[in-house]
Amino acid sequence: MSSANSSLQLILASTSRYRKDLLSRLGLAFETAAPEVHETALDGEQATDTAARLALAKALAVRARFPDALIIGSDQVALCDGVYLDKPMTHAVAVEQLRQVSGRSVIFHSAVVLLNARSGRIHSRLVPTTVKFRRLEDAEVGRYLRREPAYDCAGSAKAEGLGITDRKHRVRRPDGAHRPAPHRPLQHAQGGRINCSITMISIIILK
């Protein structure tokens, strides 16, 4: 960490266990704080703008509580054929969501903000990743959700778990190229969706 940032506490403005696990991979000491931001899109708002706005809003929401901290805010918006995919939260909605994405592509717009609460300086990054779902039969949907009830994940499948079996073996990178992933396709999708956050935080905090 740079000398200018070494005295600043690191705060993750999120209560998501997934984001906490990802940040833990950097080996940095940090705390989490609930931003209590209402995560909905504004009327007529583009998905990219929604993700960027909410990431910043989460960081700013906890700034008063941590005036001498580096605060990370992040958000992800998923779209399938132009339709927002929210966290299903229930089995019935998850089933319908997996039917909706079956055989289709889902674009995940991932935004991350790093706010220096002391100086007000802000770094931000927005990365889109396209994930192709294979065609899913209703029986497959039922079996998957019984084994892994991904009710708190947009798209109703976990990149960190068994959801890798629900995706095709090719994932489009932000630059439009494709990488084959014959065994673990979601390793590559995950790289586009969330490792951008880790990369940016590493550059800014660890330099």
C-alpha positions in Angstrom: 0.0 0.0 0.0 1.3 3.5 -0.8 2.5 5.7 2.1 -0.3 8.1 1.4 -2.9 5.4 1.8 -1.2 3.3 4.5 -2.9 5.1 7.4 -6.4 4.7 5.9 -8.7 2.0 7.0 -10.1 -0.2 4.2 -13.9 -0.5 4.2 -16.1 -2.7 1.9 -19.4 -1.0 1.6 -21.3 -4.2 1.3 -22.7 -7.0 3.3 -22.5 -9.5 0.5 -20.6 -12.6 1.5 -19.5 -13.1 -2.1 -17.8 -9.7 -2.3 -16.3 -10.2 1.1 -14.8 -13.5 0.0 -13.4 -11.9 -3.2 -11.7 -9.0 -1.4 -10.3 -11.4 1.2 -8.2 -13.0 -1.6 -6.0 -9.9 -1.7 -4.9 -10.7 1.9 -5.7 -7.2 3.1 -7.2 -6.2 6.4 -10.7 -4.6 5.9 -14.1 -4.2 7.5 -17.5 -4.3 6.0 -20.3 -1.8 6.4 -23.9 -1.9 5.3 -24.5 1.0 2.8 -28.3 0.7 3.0 -28.8 1.9 -0.6 -32.0 1.1 -2.4 -30.8 -1.0 -5.4 -33.2 -0.2 -8.2 -32.8 1.4 -11.6 -34.2 4.8 -12.3 -36.8 5.2 -15.0 -35.1 5.2 -18.4 -31.7 4.6 -16.9 -29.2 2.4 -18.8 -27.8 -0.7 -17.1 -24.2 0.7 -17.2 -25.4 3.9 -15.6 -27.3 2.0 -12.9 -24.3 -0.1 -11.9 -22.0 2.9 -11.8 -24.4 5.1 -9.9 -25.1 2.4 -7.2 -21.5 1.6 -6.8 -20.7 5.2 -6.0 -23.8 5.6 -3.9 -22.8 2.7 -1.7 -19.3 4.1 -1.1 -20.7 7.6 -0.3 -23.4 6.1 2.0 -20.8 5.0 4.6 -18.3 7.9 4.1 -19.6 9.8 7.2 -19.0 6.8 9.4 -15.5 6.3 8.1 -13.9 9.7 7.4 -10.4 8.3 7.3 -10.9 5.3 5.1 -10.6 3.9 1.6 -14.1 2.8 0.8 -15.0 0.2 -1.8 -18.5 0.4 -3.4 -19.6 -2.1 -6.1 -22.7 -3.1 -7.9 -23.6 -5.5 -10.7 -26.5 -5.3 -13.1 -27.5 -8.3 -15.2 -29.5 -8.0 -18.5 -31.0 -10.7 -20.7 -32.5 -9.5 -24.0 -32.7 -6.0 -22.5 -34.6 -7.2 -19.4 -33.1 -6.6 -15.9 -32.5 -9.8 -13.9 -32.9 -9.2 -10.2 -32.0 -11.6 -7.4 -34.9 -14.1 -7.5 -35.1 -14.6 -3.7 -37.6 -17.5 -4.0 -37.6 -20.9 -5.7 -40.5 -20.1 -8.0 -38.8 -16.9 -9.3 -35.5 -18.7 -9.7 -37.1 -21.4 -11.9 -38.7 -18.8 -14.1 -35.5 -16.8 -14.4 -33.5 -19.9 -15.4 -36.2 -20.7 -18.0 -35.8 -17.1 -19.2 -32.0 -17.3 -19.7 -32.0 -20.8 -21.1 -30.1 -20.8 -24.4 -29.6 -17.0 -24.2 -26.8 -14.6 -23.4 -26.7 -12.6 -20.2 -24.6 -9.4 -19.9 -23.3 -8.6 -16.4 -22.3 -5.0 -16.0 -19.9 -4.8 -13.0 -19.0 -1.5 -11.5 -16.5 -0.8 -8.7 -15.6 2.5 -7.0 -12.7 3.2 -4.6 -13.4 6.4 -2.6 -10.7 8.1 -0.5 -13.0 9.5 2.2 -10.4 11.8 3.5 -9.5 13.5 0.2 -12.7 12.8 -1.7 -10.7 11.3 -4.6 -12.6 8.6 -6.6 -11.4 5.8 -8.8 -13.9 3.8 -10.8 -14.1 1.0 -13.3 -17.0 -0.6 -15.2 -16.6 -3.9 -17.0 -19.2 -5.8 -19.0 -19.1 -9.6 -19.5 -21.3 -11.7 -21.7 -22.2 -15.2 -20.4 -23.9 -17.8 -22.6 -26.3 -20.2 -20.9 -26.8 -23.5 -22.5 -30.4 -24.7 -23.1 -31.9 -26.0 -19.9 -34.7 -28.5 -19.5 -37.1 -28.0 -16.6 -35.8 -31.2 -14.9 -32.3 -29.8 -15.0 -33.4 -26.5 -13.5 -35.2 -28.3 -10.7 -32.2 -30.5 -10.0 -29.8 -27.6 -10.0 -31.8 -25.4 -7.6 -32.3 -28.3 -5.2 -28.6 -28.8 -5.0 -27.7 -25.1 -5.0 -30.5 -22.7 -4.3 -29.0 -19.6 -5.8 -31.8 -17.3 -4.8 -29.5 -14.4 -3.9 -27.8 -14.3 -7.3 -29.0 -12.5 -10.4 -29.4 -15.1 -13.1 -30.2 -17.7 -10.5 -26.8 -19.5 -10.9 -23.6 -19.2 -8.8 -20.4 -18.6 -10.6 -18.6 -19.8 -7.5 -20.4 -23.1 -7.4 -22.4 -25.6 -9.5 -23.6 -22.9 -11.8 -20.6 -23.6 -14.0 -22.5 -26.5 -15.4 -25.3 -24.3 -16.6 -23.2 -22.2 -18.9 -21.7 -22.9 -22.3 -18.0 -23.3 -22.6 -17.3 -20.0 -24.3 -17.3 -16.6 -22.6 -16.9 -13.3 -24.3 -14.3 -11.0 -22.9 -14.9 -7.2 -22.7 -12.8 -6.8 -25.9 -15.2 -9.0 -27.8 -12.8 -11.9 -28.1 -13.7 -15.4 -26.9 -11.8 -17.8 -24.7 -12.6 -21.6 -24.7 -13.2 -23.0 -21.2 -13.7 -26.7 -21.7 -13.8 -27.7 -18.0 -14.5 -24.6 -15.9 -16.2 -22.0 -18.0 -17.1 -19.7 -15.1 -13.5 -19.2 -14.2 -13.3 -17.1 -17.3 -16.7 -15.4 -16.8 -15.7 -14.7 -13.3 -12.5 -13.0 -14.4 -14.5 -10.5 -16.5 -17.2 -9.9 -13.9 -15.3 -9.5 -10.7 -11.6 -9.8 -11.0 -11.6 -6.3 -12.6 -12.5 -5.1 -9.1 -9.6 -6.9 -7.6 -7.2 -5.7 -10.3 -8.1 -2.1 -9.9 -8.0 -2.3 -6.1 -4.6 -4.0 -6.2 -3.2 -1.2 -8.5 -4.6 1.6 -6.4 -4.0 0.3 -2.9 -0.9 -1.9 -3.2 1.2 0.4 -5.4 
